[in-house]
């Protein structure tokens, strides 16, 4: 290992366990600018301390120095409140460990503990190096550029247009492979990113492994949660760990990774043990009555090709869009000589196997509890009731089942999410008050396809197959995948196995950190070492940046201008986020160092390489671009398109986005800067997308034929090109996850060797739910999370600890089949006896990062990159591997 030297204010020390780390920064802050003395200024802000970036702020400066940050009391969604991350963001600005000027590597050796021997250079020098490399790559094969992005900079308006104009399809998200929560909601609700509980009216919430606000410490979510609990909503949390939310309701401990069994059993009770269901909804708003042939496909009318339904009154089959006297939900029928059954019958028959007694042996939730919860859920749904909002009468279903990453991130996790959707559809609560709502744009999303079913959108709409692949993200094999950095680095390490016929020549790291935020960090380091040229748009010397060849320092969040539409809430929805659309501005504070806005950097590189202007340039693609989830609710340049033949400032682009916004009134950036936000009223009824396609105008998929078809198409494409599924010996291991009816399949960990007798679980820390805004390296937050008795350590059930001869505060090792980590153990009653709990995402770091990063237990070291451990649909990684624990020989 090369010896580290002082670089941009960093000095080195050696810890008690022999690792070389920087000491507290020796950086000397500049004196206050005399011209700013005596001046007071307040700027409008948007907090950037979590991936949602939705809270609005007021930033107060005295003498040119930011002295306080507070919530904007008049602006949604936080209305003046801020979480600890938001309150601490001053330290994100005044962070001595920031990259302060462009850097060029002089040491060819690379590693997290290897000094790059940076040379400080001018922006021109750094950009010239990058431009020379990028020009050669673009001329040779533009696919050779990989852009690795993340939550650290999701608000860039030019990143995707830059990639398209450059010609690379390889824009890979570092966020998401441990949070594949999207497919089922994209399929059933046509909503991205997910579906959440509507807290304005919900009276019974069955929450599987998800946060409702408090665990994330999101202000709007906490306020909605608190109001719902105060008015009497019953909350049941099924989770291996007793979260903050669970402590306010009923906590049902469950063995990690077994949620699918529990959900299947609850659905069994609802389908097979005499509970009522919403018959009108199931007949008129789902495909449950569609007739299914022996191949498992819709039986289609020979004349029109439309799916058919049996009319029990007239004893005949009709196309789904006909008038019916009595739609049959059950039975076997012969149509034109073809034997058919209703989809509802087939699903009920499949679920008959999954009794609560069967599930109890797998998930440890008592059978009587499973039956009680299923019964309570149905009773609280108030099937048949209605509610009037504005002048429109909605079905009223004040009960919801919601899942999240702890349920979905396993092999078979998509089935678990889909089973939750089945439970919600049985009570008719989809997209109506009190029920389960998508949190993408609010509008006519649920238009039916040719079969009368809500059209699959976003991640439920499969990627097209192309061979050989253009993209290293693996979507040829996982056509409904979420973000897949794990597949990308497997392709970099073994391109032949994944049929990649070109090399990644450059890696542009932008707001993401796959080394610390994904599995097996050492493998990501090795993959990055294989890439000849690495550029990092960097805030600090994090793990990817220390491997870079050129580092371009970008603004901190408060220095970064931004105009954005408020995104629908992630944890829950309802209440004060209903009835308006809003756009906000972040007025940047003066930058402290020689840093730049990321979009200004993209502009400069594109201009120098030669693809900023003109047809097929960055501006040309930006003129065509809509927000990936907000669509028509988001910015689209429309009648304010850019002149593609000249350079534009960011403020000009913001102004044009504002003036062309479909939800706005033509006002631009100048007016927005006066008030900080615009709020445009909207009818409350439009928040519920049922309104746009009411009654029988569309149907939700209860029987998932589209999933089956995707699997069949994938299998046919592999056979056509004589391909095997990468990393999988027996392909039935894949195809059993493409059935139209969710079923029980074992995840990758159930049959682990007996020595791995526990499962590890992870949950979001309120101090660091995401890495946006550098919360782990924030000293104000570190004072909190390092002292929090429910954070920053390893948790083990007291009975389990006793059985293993371990005591509170022992230094222990947690080891999976894929890696190991260490930390101080705390005993607790607030975790399942079969679980080991590790909150947050602490640990790792580099020789030149804030030493705080080296503290804490690194959960992700326990996870796998093996294809056999992934969910075949979303490509989600196994989040709860089997582990063993033992006392470490010596504390680090």
C-alpha positions in Angstrom: 0.0 0.0 0.0 1.3 3.4 -1.0 1.8 5.9 1.9 -0.8 8.6 2.0 0.3 12.2 1.9 -1.6 15.4 2.8 -4.0 16.2 0.0 -6.4 19.1 0.0 -6.4 19.4 3.7 -6.4 15.7 4.7 -3.8 14.3 7.1 -3.3 10.7 8.2 -3.3 8.7 11.4 -3.1 5.0 12.3 -5.9 3.5 14.3 -5.6 0.8 17.0 -6.5 -1.9 14.5 -3.7 -0.9 12.0 -5.7 0.8 9.3 -4.5 4.1 8.0 -7.1 6.9 8.3 -7.1 10.6 7.9 -7.2 12.6 11.1 -9.6 15.5 11.6 -9.2 17.8 8.6 -6.5 20.4 8.8 -8.3 22.6 6.3 -8.3 26.3 7.2 -11.5 28.1 6.3 -11.2 31.5 4.6 -12.0 34.7 6.4 -15.4 36.3 5.8 -15.5 38.4 2.6 -15.4 42.0 3.8 -18.0 42.9 1.2 -20.5 40.6 2.9 -20.1 41.8 6.4 -23.2 43.2 7.9 -25.5 41.7 5.3 -28.4 39.4 6.0 -30.0 37.3 3.4 -32.7 34.5 3.2 -32.8 32.1 0.3 -35.4 29.6 -0.7 -34.2 26.0 -0.6 -35.1 22.4 -1.3 -33.6 20.0 1.1 -31.3 17.4 -0.5 -30.6 15.2 2.5 -32.6 12.2 1.3 -33.5 10.7 -2.1 -37.0 12.4 -2.0 -35.6 15.9 -1.9 -39.1 17.2 -1.3 -39.0 19.4 1.9 -38.7 23.2 1.2 -36.5 25.3 3.4 -35.4 28.8 4.2 -31.6 29.3 4.3 -30.4 32.2 6.4 -27.1 33.9 5.8 -25.2 36.4 7.9 -22.0 38.1 6.6 -22.2 35.7 3.6 -22.2 32.6 6.0 -25.1 30.2 6.3 -26.1 30.3 9.9 -29.3 28.4 10.0 -31.7 26.3 7.9 -35.4 26.0 8.7 -38.5 24.6 7.0 -40.5 26.9 4.9 -43.7 27.3 7.0 -46.0 28.0 4.1 -44.9 25.4 1.6 -45.8 21.8 1.2 -45.1 19.0 2.0 -43.2 19.8 5.3 -44.9 23.2 6.2 -42.0 24.4 8.3 -40.8 21.1 9.9 -37.5 19.5 9.1 -36.0 16.2 10.1 -32.5 16.0 11.8 -30.9 15.5 8.3 -32.5 18.7 7.1 -31.5 20.6 10.1 -27.9 19.4 9.9 -27.4 20.3 6.2 -25.2 23.3 7.1 -22.5 20.7 7.7 -23.0 19.3 4.2 -22.0 22.7 2.9 -19.2 23.4 5.4 -17.6 20.0 5.1 -13.7 20.2 5.2 -13.5 16.8 3.5 -15.2 18.1 0.3 -13.3 18.0 -3.0 -12.3 21.6 -3.6 -10.7 21.7 -7.0 -10.2 19.4 -10.0 -7.8 16.5 -9.3 -5.8 14.2 -11.6 -4.4 10.8 -10.5 -0.7 10.3 -10.7 -0.4 6.9 -9.0 -1.5 4.0 -11.4 -2.1 1.7 -8.4 -5.7 1.7 -7.2 -7.4 0.7 -4.0 -9.5 2.1 -1.2 -6.4 2.4 0.9 -4.1 3.5 -1.8 -3.1 7.1 -2.1 -3.9 8.3 -5.7 -1.2 11.0 -5.3 -3.6 13.6 -6.7 -2.4 16.5 -8.7 -4.5 19.7 -8.4 -5.2 21.0 -11.9 -7.4 23.7 -13.5 -10.8 22.9 -14.9 -9.5 23.3 -18.4 -6.7 20.8 -17.8 -9.1 18.2 -16.3 -11.8 18.7 -19.0 -9.2 18.4 -21.7 -8.1 15.0 -20.4 -11.7 13.8 -20.3 -12.7 15.2 -23.7 -9.7 13.5 -25.4 -10.8 10.1 -23.9 -14.5 10.6 -24.6 -14.0 11.6 -28.2 -12.0 8.4 -28.9 -14.6 6.3 -27.1 -17.5 7.9 -29.0 -15.8 7.4 -32.3 -14.9 3.8 -31.6 -18.1 2.6 -29.9 -20.1 5.0 -27.7 -21.4 2.0 -25.7 -18.0 2.0 -24.1 -19.1 4.8 -21.7 -20.8 3.7 -18.5 -22.6 6.4 -16.5 -23.1 5.1 -13.0 -25.7 7.4 -11.3 -27.4 7.5 -7.9 -29.6 9.3 -5.4 -26.8 11.8 -4.8 -27.8 13.7 -7.9 -31.2 12.6 -9.1 -32.2 16.2 -9.9 -29.9 16.5 -12.9 -31.8 17.7 -15.9 -29.1 16.9 -18.5 -27.8 13.4 -17.5 -30.1 11.3 -19.6 -30.0 13.7 -22.6 -26.2 13.7 -22.3 -26.1 9.9 -22.4 -28.5 9.6 -25.4 -26.6 12.3 -27.4 -23.3 10.6 -26.6 -24.8 7.3 -27.9 -24.4 5.1 -24.8 -27.3 3.0 -23.5 -25.3 2.3 -20.3 -26.8 4.6 -17.7 -26.9 2.3 -14.7 -28.5 3.3 -11.4 -26.6 2.4 -8.2 -29.7 2.9 -6.2 -32.5 0.2 -6.1 -31.2 -3.3 -6.4 -31.8 -3.7 -2.7 -35.2 -2.0 -3.0 -37.0 -3.7 -6.0 -40.4 -2.6 -4.9 -41.8 -1.4 -8.3 -43.0 -4.2 -10.6 -46.3 -5.1 -9.0 -47.5 -1.5 -8.6 -46.5 -0.7 -12.2 -48.6 -3.7 -13.3 -51.7 -3.3 -11.1 -51.8 0.5 -10.6 -49.7 1.7 -13.6 -47.8 3.6 -11.0 -44.1 4.2 -10.3 -42.4 3.9 -8.0 -44.9 2.0 -5.8 -48.3 1.9 -4.2 -48.8 3.2 -0.6 -51.5 3.6 2.0 -53.9 6.5 1.7 -53.7 7.9 5.3 -56.5 10.5 5.1 -59.1 7.8 5.4 -57.4 4.5 6.1 -58.7 2.8 9.2 -56.7 -0.5 9.1 -53.2 -0.8 7.8 -51.4 -4.1 7.5 -47.8 -3.2 6.9 -45.2 -5.8 5.8 -41.6 -4.6 6.4 -42.0 -0.9 5.3 -41.7 2.5 6.7 -44.7 4.8 7.0 -42.5 7.9 7.7 -41.1 7.6 11.2 -38.4 5.1 10.3 -37.3 7.4 7.5 -37.8 10.5 9.6 -39.7 12.2 6.8 -41.7 15.1 8.1 -44.8 14.8 5.9 -44.9 11.0 6.4 -44.7 11.4 10.2 -47.4 14.0 10.2 -49.8 11.8 8.2 -48.9 8.8 10.3 -49.5 10.7 13.6 -52.8 12.1 12.4 -54.0 8.7 11.3 -53.1 7.1 14.6 -54.7 9.9 16.6 -58.0 9.4 14.8 -57.9 5.7 15.6 -56.4 3.9 12.6 -55.4 0.4 13.6 -51.8 -0.5 12.6 -50.4 -4.0 12.3 -46.7 -4.3 11.4 -45.4 -7.7 10.4 -41.6 -7.4 10.5 -38.7 -9.3 12.0 -37.8 -6.0 13.8 -40.0 -3.8 16.0 -39.7 -0.5 14.1 -40.7 2.9 15.4 -44.1 2.4 13.6 -44.5 -1.1 15.1 -44.1 0.3 18.6 -47.2 2.5 18.0 -49.4 -0.4 16.8 -49.4 -4.2 17.0 -46.1 -5.8 16.2 -46.1 -9.3 14.7 -42.6 -10.8 14.6 -41.9 -12.9 11.4 -38.9 -14.9 10.4 -36.9 -13.0 7.8 -37.4 -13.9 4.2 -40.6 -15.7 4.8 -43.2 -13.0 4.1 -44.4 -14.8 0.9 -45.6 -17.8 3.0 -47.5 -15.5 5.4 -49.1 -13.5 2.6 -50.1 -16.6 0.7 -51.8 -17.9 3.8 -53.7 -14.7 4.4 -54.9 -14.7 0.9 -55.9 -18.4 1.4 -58.1 -17.3 4.3 -59.7 -14.6 2.3 -60.3 -16.9 -0.7 -61.1 -20.2 0.9 -62.4 -19.8 4.4 -65.7 -18.0 3.8 -64.7 -14.4 4.1 -66.7 -11.9 1.9 -65.0 -10.2 -1.0 -66.0 -7.2 -3.1 -68.0 -9.0 -5.7 -68.8 -5.9 -7.7 -65.2 -4.9 -7.9 -63.9 -8.4 -8.8 -66.5 -8.8 -11.5 -66.3 -5.4 -13.1 -62.8 -4.1 -12.3 -60.5 -7.1 -12.5 -59.8 -10.0 -14.9 -60.8 -12.5 -12.3 -63.9 -13.7 -14.3 -61.9 -14.0 -17.6 -62.0 -17.5 -19.0 -58.6 -19.3 -19.0 -57.8 -22.2 -21.4 -55.7 -25.3 -20.6 -52.5 -23.5 -21.6 -53.1 -20.9 -18.9 -54.0 -18.1 -21.4 -57.1 -16.1 -21.9 -59.7 -17.8 -24.0 -60.2 -15.4 -26.8 -63.2 -14.9 -29.1 -62.2 -16.4 -32.5 -63.8 -13.4 -34.3 -62.4 -10.5 -32.4 -59.5 -11.9 -30.4 -60.9 -10.4 -27.2 -60.9 -12.3 -23.8 -64.2 -13.8 -22.9 -66.3 -14.0 -19.7 -69.2 -16.4 -18.9 -72.7 -14.9 -18.5 -74.3 -17.2 -16.0 -77.8 -15.8 -16.7 -77.7 -16.6 -20.4 -75.4 -19.5 -20.1 -72.9 -18.3 -22.7 -69.6 -16.7 -23.2 -69.3 -13.1 -24.3 -66.3 -10.7 -24.9 -65.2 -8.9 -21.8 -66.6 -5.5 -23.1 -70.2 -6.8 -23.6 -73.2 -6.2 -21.5 -73.7 -8.9 -18.9 -76.7 -10.0 -16.8 -74.7 -12.1 -14.4 -70.9 -12.4 -14.6 -69.7 -15.9 -13.5 -66.8 -15.9 -11.0 -66.5 -19.6 -10.6 -66.9 -22.7 -12.7 -65.7 -24.8 -15.7 -67.2 -24.1 -19.1 -66.9 -25.3 -22.6 -66.7 -22.6 -25.3 -66.4 -23.6 -28.9 -65.3 -27.0 -27.8 -62.6 -25.6 -25.5 -62.6 -26.4 -21.8 -62.1 -23.2 -19.8 -62.2 -22.1 -16.1 -62.5 -18.7 -14.6 -59.2 -17.1 -13.5 -60.8 -16.7 -10.0 -61.4 -20.4 -9.7 -57.8 -21.2 -10.7 -56.3 -18.7 -8.2 -58.6 -19.9 -5.4 -57.5 -23.5 -6.2 -53.8 -22.7 -6.1 -54.2 -20.8 -2.8 -56.1 -23.6 -1.2 -52.7 -25.3 -0.5 -51.4 -22.4 1.6 -53.1 -22.9 4.9 -52.1 -20.9 7.9 -50.9 -24.1 9.5 -48.6 -24.6 6.5 -47.3 -21.1 6.7 -46.7 -21.1 10.4 -44.0 -23.7 10.0 -42.1 -21.4 7.6 -42.8 -17.9 8.9 -43.4 -18.6 12.6 -46.5 -16.4 12.7 -49.2 -18.4 14.5 -52.0 -19.8 12.3 -54.6 -18.2 14.5 -52.9 -14.8 14.1 -52.9 -15.2 10.3 -56.6 -15.9 10.3 -57.4 -13.0 12.7 -55.5 -10.5 10.7 -57.1 -11.6 7.4 -60.5 -11.3 9.0 -59.8 -7.9 10.5 -58.6 -6.6 7.2 -61.8 -7.7 5.4 -64.0 -6.3 8.2 -62.3 -2.9 8.2 -62.5 -2.6 4.4 -66.2 -1.8 4.7 -67.0 -3.5 1.4 -69.9 -1.8 -0.4 -69.5 1.6 1.3 -69.1 4.8 -0.7 -67.8 8.4 0.0 -68.3 11.6 -1.9 -65.3 13.8 -2.7 -66.1 17.1 -4.4 -69.1 16.0 -6.6 -67.9 12.4 -7.2 -69.0 9.2 -5.5 -66.1 6.8 -4.9 -66.0 3.3 -3.4 -64.8 3.7 0.2 -62.3 1.0 1.3 -60.4 2.2 4.4 -58.0 -0.7 4.7 -54.7 -1.5 2.9 -52.0 -4.1 2.7 -48.6 -2.7 1.8 -45.2 -4.4 1.4 -41.7 -3.0 0.8 -38.1 -4.0 0.2 -37.8 -6.4 3.1 -40.6 -8.5 1.5 -39.6 -8.1 -2.1 -35.8 -8.5 -2.1 -35.6 -12.2 -2.2 -36.0 -14.8 -4.9 -39.8 -15.0 -5.2 -40.2 -11.5 -3.8 -42.3 -10.4 -6.7 -44.8 -13.1 -5.9 -45.0 -11.7 -2.4 -45.8 -8.2 -3.7 -48.3 -9.5 -6.2 -50.0 -11.6 -3.4 -50.5 -8.3 -1.4 -52.1 -6.8 -4.5 -54.5 -9.8 -4.7 -55.5 -9.2 -1.1 -56.1 -5.5 -1.8 -58.2 -6.3 -4.9 -60.3 -8.8 -3.0 -61.6 -5.9 -0.9 -61.7 -3.5 -3.9 -59.4 -0.8 -2.4 -57.3 0.0 -5.5 -57.0 3.7 -6.2 -59.9 4.7 -4.0 -60.1 6.7 -0.8 -58.7 4.9 2.3 -57.1 2.2 0.2 -54.0 1.5 -1.7 -52.8 4.3 -4.1 -49.9 4.6 -6.5 -47.5 7.4 -5.9 -46.7 8.5 -9.4 -48.5 11.2 -11.4 -52.2 11.7 -10.6 -54.2 11.4 -13.8 -55.5 9.0 -16.5 -52.8 6.4 -16.0 -55.0 3.4 -15.8 -56.2 3.3 -19.4 -57.1 -0.2 -20.5 -55.1 -2.2 -23.1 -56.8 -4.2 -25.9 -57.7 -6.9 -23.4 -59.5 -4.4 -21.1 -56.7 -4.6 -18.5 -54.8 -1.6 -17.0 -51.9 -1.2 -19.4 -48.6 -2.3 -17.8 -46.4 0.7 -17.5 -42.9 1.6 -16.4 -41.1 -1.5 -15.1 -44.1 -3.8 -15.8 -43.6 -3.0 -19.5 -40.7 -5.4 -20.5 -37.6 -4.2 -22.2 -37.3 -5.5 -25.8 -34.9 -8.3 -26.4 -31.8 -7.7 -28.5 -28.9 -10.0 -29.2 -26.1 -9.5 -28.8 -27.0 -7.0 -26.1 -26.2 -3.3 -26.4 -26.5 -2.7 -22.7 -24.6 -4.3 -19.8 -27.5 -3.9 -17.4 -28.8 -7.4 -18.1 -32.3 -6.5 -19.3 -32.2 -9.1 -22.0 -32.4 -11.7 -19.2 -34.4 -9.6 -16.7 -36.8 -7.7 -18.9 -38.7 -6.2 -15.9 -35.6 -5.4 -13.9 -35.1 -2.4 -11.7 -31.6 -0.9 -11.4 -28.9 -3.5 -11.9 -25.4 -2.4 -11.0 -24.8 -5.9 -9.8 -25.5 -7.3 -13.3 -23.4 -4.6 -14.9 -20.3 -5.4 -12.9 -20.8 -9.1 -13.5 -20.8 -8.3 -17.2 -17.6 -6.1 -16.8 -15.9 -8.9 -15.0 -17.1 -11.7 -17.3 -18.3 -10.2 -20.6 -18.4 -13.6 -22.4 -20.7 -15.1 -19.9 -23.2 -12.2 -20.3 -22.6 -12.0 -24.1 -21.2 -8.5 -24.2 -19.2 -8.0 -27.3 -17.5 -4.7 -26.4 -15.5 -3.3 -23.5 -16.4 -0.6 -21.1 -13.6 1.9 -21.7 -14.7 4.7 -19.3 -16.8 4.9 -16.1 -18.4 8.2 -15.2 -19.5 8.1 -11.6 -22.3 10.6 -10.8 -24.1 10.7 -7.5 -23.8 7.0 -6.8 -21.7 4.7 -4.7 -22.0 1.0 -5.6 -19.0 0.0 -3.5 -20.5 1.0 -0.2 -24.2 0.7 -1.1 -24.2 -2.7 -2.7 -23.0 -6.2 -2.1 -19.4 -7.5 -1.9 -17.5 -4.1 -2.1 -14.3 -5.8 -3.1 -15.8 -7.1 -6.3 -16.9 -3.7 -7.3 -13.4 -2.4 -6.7 -12.0 -5.1 -8.9 -14.5 -4.3 -11.6 -13.6 -0.6 -11.5 -9.9 -1.5 -11.8 -10.7 -3.3 -15.1 -12.1 0.0 -16.6 -9.2 1.9 -18.2 -10.5 5.4 -17.4 -12.7 6.6 -14.5 -14.2 10.1 -14.0 -16.0 11.1 -10.8 -18.3 14.1 -10.4 -17.4 14.2 -6.7 -18.5 15.9 -3.5 -15.9 14.1 -1.4 -13.3 11.3 -1.7 -15.7 8.4 -1.4 -15.0 4.8 -2.5 -15.6 5.2 -6.3 -13.8 8.6 -6.3 -10.6 7.3 -4.8 -10.4 4.9 -7.8 -10.9 7.7 -10.3 -8.4 9.1 -12.8 -10.0 12.5 -13.0 -12.1 14.1 -10.3 -14.4 17.0 -11.0 -15.6 18.7 -7.9 -19.4 19.4 -7.9 -21.5 21.7 -5.8 -23.0 20.6 -2.5 -26.8 20.5 -2.5 -27.2 24.0 -1.1 -24.9 25.4 -3.8 -26.8 23.6 -6.6 -29.6 25.5 -8.3 -32.8 23.5 -8.8 -36.4 23.9 -10.0 -38.5 20.8 -9.4 -42.1 19.6 -9.3 -43.1 18.1 -6.0 -43.0 14.3 -6.4 -45.9 12.3 -4.7 -45.0 11.1 -1.3 -43.1 7.8 -0.9 -44.0 6.3 2.4 -47.7 7.1 2.5 -50.1 9.6 0.8 -53.2 11.6 1.5 -54.1 14.6 3.6 -52.2 17.8 2.8 -50.6 16.5 -0.4 -54.0 16.1 -2.1 -55.6 18.8 -4.1 -52.8 20.7 -5.7 -49.7 20.6 -7.9 -46.6 22.5 -6.8 -43.2 23.5 -8.1 -40.4 24.8 -6.0 -37.0 26.6 -6.4 -33.7 26.2 -4.7 -31.8 29.4 -4.8 -28.1 28.5 -4.5 -25.8 29.8 -1.8 -22.5 31.1 -3.1 -20.1 28.2 -3.8 -17.2 27.9 -1.3 -14.7 26.2 -3.5 -13.8 25.8 -7.2 -16.8 23.5 -7.8 -19.5 23.5 -10.4 -23.1 22.4 -10.9 -23.2 18.9 -12.4 -25.3 20.1 -15.3 -22.9 22.8 -16.1 -20.2 20.1 -16.2 -22.3 17.9 -18.6 -22.8 21.0 -20.8 -19.1 21.8 -20.9 -18.1 18.2 -21.8 -20.8 17.8 -24.4 -19.9 21.1 -26.1 -16.1 20.2 -26.2 -16.7 16.7 -27.5 -19.2 18.1 -30.0 -22.7 16.8 -29.2 -24.3 19.6 -27.2 -26.1 21.4 -30.1 -27.7 20.3 -33.4 -29.9 17.4 -34.3 -29.2 14.4 -32.0 -27.5 16.7 -29.5 -28.1 17.1 -25.8 -30.6 20.0 -26.3 -32.5 18.0 -29.0 -33.0 15.1 -26.7 -33.9 17.4 -23.8 -36.7 19.0 -25.9 -38.2 15.5 -26.2 -37.8 14.4 -22.6 -40.5 13.9 -20.0 -40.0 12.9 -16.3 -39.8 9.2 -16.1 -42.5 8.9 -13.4 -44.4 12.2 -13.3 -44.9 12.2 -17.1 -47.5 14.9 -17.8 -47.4 16.2 -14.3 -43.7 16.9 -14.6 -41.7 19.3 -16.8 -41.8 19.0 -20.5 -40.5 21.8 -22.7 -43.5 21.6 -25.1 -44.1 25.0 -26.6 -40.9 26.4 -25.0 -38.4 24.1 -26.8 -34.8 25.1 -26.7 -33.0 26.4 -29.8 -30.8 23.4 -30.4 -28.2 25.4 -32.2 -27.0 27.6 -29.4 -25.8 27.1 -25.8 -28.3 27.7 -22.9 -27.8 28.6 -19.2 -29.5 26.5 -16.6 -31.6 29.4 -15.5 -32.9 29.7 -19.1 -33.8 26.1 -19.2 -35.6 26.3 -15.8 -37.5 29.3 -17.0 -38.7 27.5 -20.1 -39.7 24.4 -18.1 -41.7 26.6 -15.8 -43.5 28.4 -18.6 -44.4 25.2 -20.5 -45.4 23.2 -17.4 -48.9 21.7 -18.1 -50.0 22.2 -14.5 -48.8 25.8 -14.4 -50.1 29.1 -15.5 -47.3 30.4 -17.7 -45.3 32.1 -15.0 -41.5 31.6 -15.1 -38.4 31.6 -13.0 -38.5 35.3 -12.1 -41.9 35.0 -10.5 -40.9 31.7 -8.8 -37.9 33.4 -7.2 -40.2 35.9 -5.5 -42.2 33.3 -3.6 -40.1 30.1 -3.5 -42.9 27.9 -4.7 -46.1 27.9 -6.8 -49.1 26.0 -5.6 -51.8 25.3 -8.2 -55.1 24.0 -6.8 -56.6 20.9 -8.3 -59.8 19.0 -7.6 -59.3 16.5 -4.8 -61.2 13.9 -6.7 -58.4 13.8 -9.3 -55.9 12.5 -6.8 -57.7 9.1 -6.9 -57.0 7.7 -10.3 -60.2 5.6 -10.1 -61.9 8.9 -11.0 -60.5 8.9 -14.6 -61.6 5.3 -15.3 -64.5 4.6 -13.0 -66.9 1.7 -12.7 -66.1 -0.9 -15.4 -64.0 1.4 -17.6 -60.8 -0.5 -16.9 -59.8 -3.7 -15.1 -56.8 -4.5 -12.8 -54.9 -7.8 -13.4 -55.9 -10.3 -10.7 -54.6 -13.1 -12.9 -51.1 -12.2 -14.1 -51.2 -13.4 -17.7 -48.8 -10.6 -18.8 -46.1 -12.0 -16.4 -46.6 -15.5 -17.9 -46.3 -14.0 -21.5 -43.1 -12.2 -20.6 -41.6 -15.4 -19.4 -42.6 -17.3 -22.5 -41.2 -14.6 -24.7 -38.0 -14.6 -22.8 -37.7 -18.4 -23.1 -38.4 -18.2 -26.8 -35.8 -15.5 -27.4 -33.2 -17.6 -25.5 -34.0 -20.7 -27.6 -33.9 -18.7 -30.8 -30.3 -17.6 -30.1 -29.3 -20.9 -28.5 -28.6 -19.2 -25.2 -28.6 -20.3 -21.6 -29.7 -18.1 -18.7 -26.4 -16.7 -17.3 -25.4 -18.2 -13.9 -28.4 -20.7 -13.8 -27.9 -24.4 -14.3 -31.6 -25.5 -14.3 -33.7 -22.8 -16.0 -36.8 -24.0 -14.3 -35.4 -22.1 -11.4 -36.2 -19.0 -13.5 -39.4 -20.1 -15.2 -41.2 -21.0 -12.0 -41.2 -17.3 -11.2 -43.1 -16.4 -14.4 -46.4 -18.1 -13.5 -49.6 -16.2 -13.8 -50.6 -17.1 -10.2 -48.2 -16.4 -7.3 -47.1 -19.6 -5.7 -44.7 -20.7 -3.0 -41.0 -21.0 -4.1 -38.0 -21.2 -1.8 -35.6 -18.3 -1.7 -31.9 -18.9 -2.1 -31.3 -19.0 1.7 -33.8 -21.5 3.0 -31.5 -24.5 2.3 -28.3 -22.9 3.4 -25.9 -25.2 5.4 -27.1 -25.7 9.0 -24.2 -23.7 10.5 -25.8 -20.6 9.1 -28.7 -20.8 11.5 -29.9 -17.2 11.6 -31.1 -14.6 9.0 -29.7 -11.1 8.9 -32.1 -8.1 8.4 -31.5 -4.5 7.7 -33.7 -1.4 8.1 -33.5 2.2 7.2 -31.9 4.4 9.8 -33.6 7.8 10.3 -30.1 9.4 10.2 -29.2 7.7 6.9 -32.1 6.3 4.9 -30.1 7.1 1.8 -26.7 8.4 1.1 -28.0 11.6 -0.5 -26.4 14.6 1.3 -23.6 12.6 2.9 -25.4 11.9 6.2 -22.9 9.2 7.3 -20.2 11.8 7.2 -22.1 14.6 8.9 -20.7 15.2 12.4 -23.9 16.5 13.8 -25.8 13.4 12.8 -22.9 11.2 13.9 -23.3 12.6 17.4 -26.9 11.2 17.3 -26.5 7.9 15.5 -23.4 6.8 17.5 -25.3 7.3 20.8 -28.7 6.0 19.7 -29.3 2.7 21.5 -31.4 1.5 18.5 -28.9 2.3 15.8 -25.2 1.9 14.8 -24.7 -1.6 16.2 -25.7 -5.3 15.8 -28.9 -6.5 17.5 -29.6 -10.0 18.7 -32.6 -11.4 20.5 -31.7 -11.9 24.2 -32.7 -15.6 24.2 -30.6 -16.2 21.1 -27.7 -14.4 22.6 -27.9 -16.5 25.7 -28.1 -19.7 23.7 -24.9 -18.8 21.9 -23.1 -17.6 25.0 -23.0 -14.0 24.0 -23.4 -11.0 26.2 -24.5 -7.4 25.7 -21.7 -5.3 24.2 -19.7 -8.3 23.0 -17.7 -7.7 19.9 -19.0 -10.2 17.4 -18.6 -11.3 13.8 -21.6 -11.9 11.5 -20.7 -14.2 8.6 -22.8 -15.2 5.6 -21.8 -17.5 2.7 -20.8 -14.3 0.8 -18.9 -12.2 3.3 -18.5 -11.1 6.9 -18.7 -8.0 9.1 -18.1 -7.1 12.7 -19.5 -4.8 15.4 -20.7 -4.4 19.0 -23.7 -6.5 19.8 -26.7 -5.3 21.8 -29.3 -7.8 23.2 -33.0 -6.9 22.8 -36.5 -8.2 22.8 -37.4 -6.1 19.8 -36.2 -8.6 17.1 -37.2 -12.1 16.0 -35.2 -14.9 17.7 -34.1 -16.1 14.3 -32.8 -12.7 13.1 -29.7 -10.6 13.4 -30.4 -6.9 13.0 -28.0 -4.4 11.4 -29.6 -1.0 10.8 -28.4 1.6 8.3 -25.5 1.4 6.0 -22.4 2.2 7.9 -18.7 1.3 7.6 -16.1 1.0 4.8 -14.7 4.4 3.6 -11.4 5.3 2.1 -8.0 6.5 3.2 -9.0 10.0 2.3 -12.6 10.2 3.4 -13.9 11.5 6.6 -12.8 8.9 9.3 -16.4 8.6 10.5 -17.0 6.4 7.4 -14.8 3.7 8.8 -17.0 3.4 11.9 -20.0 1.0 12.2 -21.0 -2.4 10.9 -21.0 -2.7 7.1 -24.2 -4.7 6.4 -23.7 -4.9 2.6 -20.6 -7.0 3.0 -23.0 -9.9 3.8 -24.9 -9.8 0.6 -24.5 -11.7 -2.7 -24.0 -10.9 -6.3 -24.7 -14.5 -7.4 -27.4 -14.8 -10.1 -28.9 -17.7 -8.2 -29.9 -15.5 -5.3 -31.8 -12.9 -7.4 -35.5 -12.5 -7.9 -36.0 -13.4 -11.6 -38.5 -10.7 -12.3 -37.1 -7.5 -10.8 -33.5 -8.8 -10.5 -33.6 -7.8 -6.8 -30.8 -9.0 -4.6 -31.3 -11.2 -1.6 -31.6 -8.8 1.4 -31.7 -11.4 4.2 -28.9 -14.0 3.7 -28.5 -16.8 6.3 -25.7 -16.0 8.7 -23.8 -17.3 11.7 -22.6 -15.2 14.6 -19.7 -15.7 16.9 -17.6 -13.7 19.3 -14.7 -12.1 17.6 -11.2 -13.1 18.8 -10.3 -9.4 19.3 -12.0 -6.1 19.0 -10.7 -4.1 16.1 
